[in-house]
Amino acid sequence: MARARERFASGDRVEGVRAPILQSWQRCRDLGLRPDRFELPYDANLDLESPLVRAALPVLGRVEPAFLGPVSLIITDSDGTVLVRRTGDRSLDPLLDAIQLLPGFRYAERLAGTCGLGTALAERRLHHVRGPEHFAECLQGFACFAAPVLNPLSGRIDGAVNLTCRASDARPAMESFIQKARNSIEQQILDTCSQRERTVLQAYVQARRRGCTAVAVTGEGVASVEALGDTGLSRRDQEVLQEKATELLCSGVVAAAEVRLSTGRTAMLLCRPVTTPSGISGAAVEALLPSTSGHSTRLPRPAEPEPAEPARWSPQRPDPEPAGTPKAPKAPKAPKAAETSDPGSGEAGRLLLVGEPTVGRFAMQTRRRLQLLSEGGVRIGTTLDVAQTAAELADVAVPQLADFVTVDLLQSVLSWEEAAETGGPLHRMAVGSIRADCPFYHMDTQFEFVPTTPQARCLATGQSILEPDLTLAPGWLAQDPVRTEKLLVEQGIHSLMTVLLRSSGTVLGVVTFYRSEKPDPFENDDLSLAEELVAHAAVCIDNARRYTREHTMAVALQRSLLPQGLPQQGAVEAAYRYLPALAGVSGDWFDVIPLSGARVALVVGDVVGHGIQAAATMGRLRTAIHNFAALDLLPDELLSQLDDLVIRLDNDALASGGGHGITGSSCLYAIYDPSSGQCTMARAGHPPPALVTPDGHVTLADLPPGPPLGLGGLPFQVAELELPIGSQLVLYSDGLLQDHRRDIDAGVERLRQALAHPQRPPEATCQAVMDAMLPAFPQDDVTLLVTRTRRLDTRQIATWKLPSAPEVVSTLRTAVTRQLADWDLEELQFTTELILSELLTNAIRYATGPLQVRMLRADSLICEVSDGSSTSPHLRHAATTDEGGRGLFLVAQLAQRWGTRYTANGKIIWAEQDIPP
């Protein structure tokens, strides 16, 4: 320990010292204390008649015989001033006198340094300090065990109880002993207050001699009289009367108040001071209730009080009702009709409450704290938004608990790190204030707390920090001297609480409460209330943080699986919108897939379910559609293949005992051919597309519905439409139409109205539809794909119908050369002639007629040879000695892409070449 003290004095890192002791040493050093100097102030004016002393003396009297050795029991006030000292062995007295552990000397930590008494009061919890753990050198020969004494009614720390002995005489049992002594003193304070309340009640009963009410004495020190049960008042009216009666009781003076009842009538409350013969002052609140006729009477004049025995209470007896103490008399039976000044005119005063005003104020504070807790449980955490939850915490706490509140989250937490460090920069999420000009760090400011500040100590230790008097907390000023000086002087901030935001073992940040308008400093009850509010908010913030992280990951995954942009193609002009749901992403997707022959495939689909699993499944289905589309399948054939795939995936998931079922997913697949204007489409459980003609007429395509994917057994039907140039084909997911404020039909009608502007380009149409249709809080993903059709000019298409004869190959070469010259594509003459010659020769040799050759000048040069055979050619790698088998190999080398697609009458072999710039 000596080595540790040397390292601490030199500013080096200290190990092997308990964290509470090291923190106390740091506070002492910040205050400028020195271990070799020990001077304590003395105060001769001691309050030896305080409730703490009167409650502690009988406890000390009972426990003194148990410690006859060299042990001293000490009682101090809340500031550490020694009030009472009891020593079991007189040989210890000279040693205690030498360190000024005498009545009148103040053992606060800011004066005496680290010690049992001072540290227990500073941290407001039980502490023990042994030997060299003391900051002052003169105290290192002792061991101290101390615990603060909490007034169970006010919630304030009235003082501390301390056990001091030589360091060599310290025993582990002393800590549990001092805790039991503290509990006994707190119970004695409560019993004393209960006895005083019973005496006040007895004085009132003897003075009034009423006997028409039943009396019950509560443990909180306020006597509640059940005088409203037979009045016919509603429960709400009774609660209002009780609340107002408590406020009048707190005043302790003659006062009256009118209370408006729910029936429209008015009740009168009257507060009367009551003094017992022994001098205890209290108050009683009576209610004058209206009669059924609406008239009321004045309260009868109180009877002359009879002499009452003074309350006798011996502090040596721990019983709640010591022998010899007068008990509250039982109410004698009385007629049901209450006394009135005039018969039949109304009811007389009914006793509602009786008690001491101070205790009444404590009871009201407790009730308001409970109400604030209840309010916090309802108002905090209404959304899964981190910033909103932090703002709700600040709004609840201001001004009921504090005048200013700041909520700061660790930047690492906002970066979604699971195991966040307690250090590092913080991000100000919320500021609650009773004024608009408070010089705190603004929202969204990033900063770090200086290690000596209460916030930094709270983050480092994990313990809440209470600073009742900020003028005595120099570490707080170190953060920003100019700013903190404004808070102290201009804003009048005088007290502070700092509570850790922690949930499931993860430190999220820190919440700081400040008080300026209310003159009373924060107390232990305030700290407990703040901890309860912050604990609830921490769970809500953690839930919101985890939800935001998972939602962002799911959205990122889904966006990575969706098209990152639209592919280059000339069949349609396209635009899209995709918006994930607020509650969690689902499996919506869309696609624009270029096909052979200048055609394009348009796809919109929706996977059942939400979350990452649905997004991953969407990626699998989208990949499958791309593969099926590469085979140039018709829409109904493609959906049938996709249906079989979904069934297999679900069966595999069922066999493995896990996974996410995707049966019920929907899809719409359409193929548009710009050379003919034909659009072929089929759907599987998906809404039909909207068709906007050039004249602005909007209809839903007459597309036969198909079963959702994964059900199997039913065929998908195809619809063929011829779309005029400039028509708009709008594909969407059902999330666009769903809104709890309207039905589907109303959503379809609104969509029609939004689309009835054919002159708008697809991008503008997308924005107009989203503005008109998007719900305020989408419960499902919204996907929208808007396309405007284009047509190839007849001059961009060249077609030759040829007989199945070898001599037509040379004729085709001549025609192709002439057509390429018309298109200014002489650079592609050689490769095009070679490709078409090979394809036509294969068709003549291996297929059946009729034969047709077509060239399309679109974004690329497309060559097609169709025949009546369904046999697909295969690419071969001919050996050196083979005479044939190199034709398709040459086509594959010369063309950018090539392939085969089947038609109702045969097949088409095609090849594409890029057009040179």
FENGI-V981628 format. One record per residue. N is the residue number from 1. RES is the residue in one letter. PSI is psi in whole degrees, 0 to 359 (none if undefined). Layout:
# FENGI-V981628
N_RES_PSI, N_RES_PSI
This chain:
# FENGI-V981628
1_M_324, 2_A_320, 3_R_320, 4_A_321, 5_R_323, 6_E_317, 7_R_322, 8_F_318, 9_A_328, 10_S_357, 11_G_10, 12_D_169, 13_R_136, 14_V_131, 15_E_156, 16_G_11, 17_V_136, 18_R_143, 19_A_316, 20_P_324, 21_I_315, 22_L_321, 23_Q_320, 24_S_319, 25_W_317, 26_Q_321, 27_R_320, 28_C_319, 29_R_321, 30_D_328, 31_L_355, 32_G_17, 33_L_153, 34_R_138, 35_P_334, 36_D_2, 37_R_133, 38_F_101, 39_E_124, 40_L_142, 41_P_155, 42_Y_140, 43_D_117, 44_A_344, 45_N_91, 46_L_138, 47_D_89, 48_L_3, 49_E_15, 50_S_156, 51_P_327, 52_L_313, 53_V_316, 54_R_330, 55_A_330, 56_A_329, 57_L_313, 58_P_327, 59_V_316, 60_L_323, 61_G_327, 62_R_327, 63_V_347, 64_E_317, 65_P_338, 66_A_340, 67_F_83, 68_L_355, 69_G_195, 70_P_69, 71_V_142, 72_S_133, 73_L_132, 74_I_140, 75_I_131, 76_T_164, 77_D_187, 78_S_343, 79_D_3, 80_G_5, 81_T_127, 82_V_127, 83_L_317, 84_V_140, 85_R_128, 86_R_128, 87_T_131, 88_G_327, 89_D_117, 90_R_343, 91_S_344, 92_L_340, 93_D_313, 94_P_324, 95_L_321, 96_L_324, 97_D_325, 98_A_331, 99_I_14, 100_Q_30, 101_L_68, 102_L_156, 103_P_131, 104_G_337, 105_F_143, 106_R_118, 107_Y_46, 108_A_150, 109_E_326, 110_R_349, 111_L_315, 112_A_354, 113_G_197, 114_T_118, 115_C_166, 116_G_311, 117_L_306, 118_G_318, 119_T_324, 120_A_319, 121_L_326, 122_A_319, 123_E_356, 124_R_40, 125_R_167, 126_L_138, 127_H_151, 128_H_140, 129_V_127, 130_R_135, 131_G_237, 132_P_357, 133_E_339, 134_H_144, 135_F_317, 136_A_138, 137_E_327, 138_C_345, 139_L_359, 140_Q_355, 141_G_4, 142_F_164, 143_A_136, 144_C_135, 145_F_118, 146_A_149, 147_A_135, 148_P_147, 149_V_119, 150_L_128, 151_N_116, 152_P_344, 153_L_310, 154_S_339, 155_G_4, 156_R_154, 157_I_113, 158_D_337, 159_G_208, 160_A_154, 161_V_137, 162_N_142, 163_L_123, 164_T_137, 165_C_176, 166_R_150, 167_A_327, 168_S_342, 169_D_1, 170_A_140, 171_R_150, 172_P_330, 173_A_342, 174_M_328, 175_E_316, 176_S_329, 177_F_315, 178_I_331, 179_Q_318, 180_K_321, 181_A_319, 182_R_316, 183_N_322, 184_S_320, 185_I_317, 186_E_321, 187_Q_324, 188_Q_323, 189_I_317, 190_L_318, 191_D_322, 192_T_316, 193_C_320, 194_S_322, 195_Q_321, 196_R_321, 197_E_322, 198_R_326, 199_T_320, 200_V_317, 201_L_320, 202_Q_321, 203_A_320, 204_Y_314, 205_V_318, 206_Q_329, 207_A_320, 208_R_328, 209_R_43, 210_R_300, 211_G_14, 212_C_8, 213_T_154, 214_A_138, 215_V_137, 216_A_132, 217_V_125, 218_T_160, 219_G_342, 220_E_1, 221_G_6, 222_V_125, 223_A_120, 224_S_128, 225_V_123, 226_E_71, 227_A_2, 228_L_2, 229_G_330, 230_D_20, 231_T_347, 232_G_5, 233_L_149, 234_S_162, 235_R_322, 236_R_317, 237_D_321, 238_Q_319, 239_E_321, 240_V_317, 241_L_317, 242_Q_320, 243_E_314, 244_K_325, 245_A_322, 246_T_320, 247_E_318, 248_L_322, 249_L_325, 250_C_333, 251_S_324, 252_G_10, 253_V_170, 254_V_123, 255_A_154, 256_A_154, 257_A_142, 258_E_137, 259_V_124, 260_R_124, 261_L_166, 262_S_339, 263_T_354, 264_G_345, 265_R_171, 266_T_134, 267_A_146, 268_M_131, 269_L_138, 270_L_128, 271_C_126, 272_R_129, 273_P_145, 274_V_134, 275_T_129, 276_T_160, 277_P_335, 278_S_1, 279_G_4, 280_I_126, 281_S_136, 282_G_197, 283_A_154, 284_A_142, 285_V_125, 286_E_155, 287_A_131, 288_L_109, 289_L_146, 290_P_148, 291_S_171, 292_T_337, 293_S_354, 294_G_353, 295_H_156, 296_S_164, 297_T_163, 298_R_154, 299_L_143, 300_P_153, 301_R_134, 302_P_144, 303_A_160, 304_E_129, 305_P_139, 306_E_154, 307_P_134, 308_A_144, 309_E_139, 310_P_149, 311_A_123, 312_R_128, 313_W_123, 314_S_123, 315_P_346, 316_Q_347, 317_R_124, 318_P_356, 319_D_144, 320_P_328, 321_E_84, 322_P_155, 323_A_143, 324_G_357, 325_T_129, 326_P_135, 327_K_161, 328_A_125, 329_P_151, 330_K_143, 331_A_122, 332_P_157, 333_K_145, 334_A_162, 335_P_154, 336_K_326, 337_A_133, 338_A_162, 339_E_141, 340_T_156, 341_S_329, 342_D_126, 343_P_134, 344_G_0, 345_S_340, 346_G_183, 347_E_150, 348_A_180, 349_G_138, 350_R_134, 351_L_126, 352_L_309, 353_L_151, 354_V_138, 355_G_184, 356_E_138, 357_P_321, 358_T_315, 359_V_325, 360_G_321, 361_R_320, 362_F_318, 363_A_321, 364_M_320, 365_Q_318, 366_T_318, 367_R_319, 368_R_326, 369_R_318, 370_L_321, 371_Q_322, 372_L_321, 373_L_315, 374_S_318, 375_E_320, 376_G_323, 377_G_333, 378_V_319, 379_R_337, 380_I_127, 381_G_31, 382_T_343, 383_T_171, 384_L_46, 385_D_125, 386_V_311, 387_A_319, 388_Q_320, 389_T_319, 390_A_320, 391_A_324, 392_E_322, 393_L_314, 394_A_321, 395_D_322, 396_V_321, 397_A_338, 398_V_127, 399_P_9, 400_Q_319, 401_L_318, 402_A_162, 403_D_335, 404_F_142, 405_V_135, 406_T_138, 407_V_118, 408_D_127, 409_L_145, 410_L_138, 411_Q_327, 412_S_329, 413_V_318, 414_L_343, 415_S_6, 416_W_28, 417_E_132, 418_E_313, 419_A_84, 420_A_141, 421_E_154, 422_T_349, 423_G_187, 424_G_176, 425_P_153, 426_L_159, 427_H_122, 428_R_116, 429_M_328, 430_A_149, 431_V_121, 432_G_133, 433_S_147, 434_I_351, 435_R_159, 436_A_347, 437_D_32, 438_C_129, 439_P_51, 440_F_166, 441_Y_138, 442_H_167, 443_M_149, 444_D_13, 445_T_139, 446_Q_135, 447_F_175, 448_E_144, 449_F_141, 450_V_142, 451_P_335, 452_T_353, 453_T_155, 454_P_325, 455_Q_317, 456_A_321, 457_R_322, 458_C_317, 459_L_324, 460_A_322, 461_T_340, 462_G_9, 463_Q_145, 464_S_147, 465_I_130, 466_L_121, 467_E_93, 468_P_326, 469_D_107, 470_L_340, 471_T_342, 472_L_13, 473_A_80, 474_P_335, 475_G_332, 476_W_327, 477_L_341, 478_A_341, 479_Q_309, 480_D_91, 481_P_319, 482_V_313, 483_R_315, 484_T_330, 485_E_323, 486_K_321, 487_L_323, 488_L_314, 489_V_305, 490_E_319, 491_Q_345, 492_G_24, 493_I_129, 494_H_349, 495_S_151, 496_L_144, 497_M_139, 498_T_125, 499_V_138, 500_L_135, 501_L_109, 502_R_137, 503_S_130, 504_S_37, 505_G_357, 506_T_124, 507_V_122, 508_L_329, 509_G_208, 510_V_145, 511_V_133, 512_T_131, 513_F_134, 514_Y_150, 515_R_133, 516_S_311, 517_E_317, 518_K_126, 519_P_334, 520_D_136, 521_P_166, 522_F_146, 523_E_180, 524_N_322, 525_D_322, 526_D_319, 527_L_319, 528_S_319, 529_L_316, 530_A_320, 531_E_322, 532_E_315, 533_L_316, 534_V_323, 535_A_317, 536_H_317, 537_A_325, 538_A_318, 539_V_317, 540_C_318, 541_I_319, 542_D_318, 543_N_316, 544_A_321, 545_R_314, 546_R_320, 547_Y_315, 548_T_319, 549_R_311, 550_E_321, 551_H_318, 552_T_320, 553_M_317, 554_A_318, 555_V_318, 556_A_318, 557_L_314, 558_Q_319, 559_R_326, 560_S_333, 561_L_343, 562_L_164, 563_P_133, 564_Q_352, 565_G_170, 566_L_136, 567_P_159, 568_Q_127, 569_Q_159, 570_G_6, 571_A_320, 572_V_157, 573_E_124, 574_A_152, 575_A_157, 576_Y_163, 577_R_141, 578_Y_128, 579_L_118, 580_P_154, 581_A_152, 582_L_327, 583_A_350, 584_G_141, 585_V_155, 586_S_202, 587_G_33, 588_D_144, 589_W_166, 590_F_163, 591_D_148, 592_V_111, 593_I_115, 594_P_137, 595_L_173, 596_S_160, 597_G_28, 598_A_10, 599_R_171, 600_V_144, 601_A_134, 602_L_128, 603_V_137, 604_V_134, 605_G_169, 606_D_122, 607_V_143, 608_V_139, 609_G_179, 610_H_165, 611_G_188, 612_I_322, 613_Q_317, 614_A_321, 615_A_320, 616_A_319, 617_T_321, 618_M_319, 619_G_324, 620_R_316, 621_L_321, 622_R_320, 623_T_319, 624_A_319, 625_I_320, 626_H_319, 627_N_318, 628_F_324, 629_A_329, 630_A_340, 631_L_1, 632_D_44, 633_L_150, 634_L_159, 635_P_317, 636_D_323, 637_E_319, 638_L_316, 639_L_327, 640_S_317, 641_Q_319, 642_L_324, 643_D_316, 644_D_321, 645_L_316, 646_V_320, 647_I_316, 648_R_318, 649_L_318, 650_D_321, 651_N_320, 652_D_319, 653_A_321, 654_L_321, 655_A_326, 656_S_353, 657_G_14, 658_G_204, 659_G_183, 660_H_116, 661_G_138, 662_I_8, 663_T_133, 664_G_356, 665_S_154, 666_S_160, 667_C_143, 668_L_127, 669_Y_125, 670_A_144, 671_I_126, 672_Y_132, 673_D_111, 674_P_347, 675_S_334, 676_S_346, 677_G_9, 678_Q_138, 679_C_122, 680_T_130, 681_M_159, 682_A_155, 683_R_151, 684_A_92, 685_G_21, 686_H_151, 687_P_146, 688_P_153, 689_P_161, 690_A_139, 691_L_125, 692_V_114, 693_T_163, 694_P_336, 695_D_5, 696_G_5, 697_H_128, 698_V_126, 699_T_159, 700_L_132, 701_A_137, 702_D_78, 703_L_120, 704_P_135, 705_P_147, 706_G_159, 707_P_152, 708_P_159, 709_L_142, 710_G_349, 711_L_321, 712_G_163, 713_G_339, 714_L_138, 715_P_160, 716_F_136, 717_Q_148, 718_V_143, 719_A_138, 720_E_129, 721_L_147, 722_E_119, 723_L_125, 724_P_161, 725_I_134, 726_G_3, 727_S_153, 728_Q_129, 729_L_118, 730_V_117, 731_L_144, 732_Y_165, 733_S_165, 734_D_344, 735_G_337, 736_L_328, 737_L_339, 738_Q_129, 739_D_128, 740_H_345, 741_R_351, 742_R_162, 743_D_177, 744_I_319, 745_D_319, 746_A_324, 747_G_320, 748_V_321, 749_E_321, 750_R_324, 751_L_319, 752_R_315, 753_Q_322, 754_A_333, 755_L_352, 756_A_46, 757_H_78, 758_P_341, 759_Q_344, 760_R_143, 761_P_163, 762_P_323, 763_E_316, 764_A_324, 765_T_318, 766_C_312, 767_Q_320, 768_A_319, 769_V_317, 770_M_321, 771_D_324, 772_A_328, 773_M_336, 774_L_125, 775_P_159, 776_A_320, 777_F_87, 778_P_127, 779_Q_350, 780_D_159, 781_D_148, 782_V_121, 783_T_133, 784_L_129, 785_L_116, 786_V_127, 787_T_145, 788_R_126, 789_T_148, 790_R_162, 791_R_142, 792_L_137, 793_D_150, 794_T_335, 795_R_349, 796_Q_3, 797_I_130, 798_A_128, 799_T_137, 800_W_127, 801_K_125, 802_L_148, 803_P_162, 804_S_76, 805_A_143, 806_P_329, 807_E_347, 808_V_349, 809_V_316, 810_S_323, 811_T_320, 812_L_321, 813_R_318, 814_T_317, 815_A_322, 816_V_319, 817_T_317, 818_R_319, 819_Q_321, 820_L_326, 821_A_321, 822_D_329, 823_W_3, 824_D_41, 825_L_43, 826_E_335, 827_E_335, 828_L_11, 829_Q_310, 830_F_309, 831_T_323, 832_T_316, 833_E_318, 834_L_317, 835_I_310, 836_L_324, 837_S_315, 838_E_316, 839_L_318, 840_L_323, 841_T_317, 842_N_319, 843_A_320, 844_I_321, 845_R_320, 846_Y_346, 847_A_181, 848_T_159, 849_G_176, 850_P_159, 851_L_146, 852_Q_137, 853_V_134, 854_R_138, 855_M_134, 856_L_128, 857_R_91, 858_A_224, 859_D_341, 860_S_169, 861_L_120, 862_I_128, 863_C_130, 864_E_139, 865_V_119, 866_S_149, 867_D_180, 868_G_9, 869_S_150, 870_S_10, 871_T_129, 872_S_132, 873_P_155, 874_H_140, 875_L_128, 876_R_156, 877_H_96, 878_A_145, 879_A_172, 880_T_327, 881_T_355, 882_D_140, 883_E_338, 884_G_192, 885_G_9, 886_R_0, 887_G_305, 888_L_332, 889_F_319, 890_L_320, 891_V_316, 892_A_328, 893_Q_327, 894_L_332, 895_A_153, 896_Q_317, 897_R_155, 898_W_161, 899_G_189, 900_T_137, 901_R_147, 902_Y_147, 903_T_178, 904_A_337, 905_N_6, 906_G_230, 907_K_167, 908_I_125, 909_I_126, 910_W_158, 911_A_142, 912_E_142, 913_Q_140, 914_D_139, 915_I_126, 916_P_146, 917_P_none
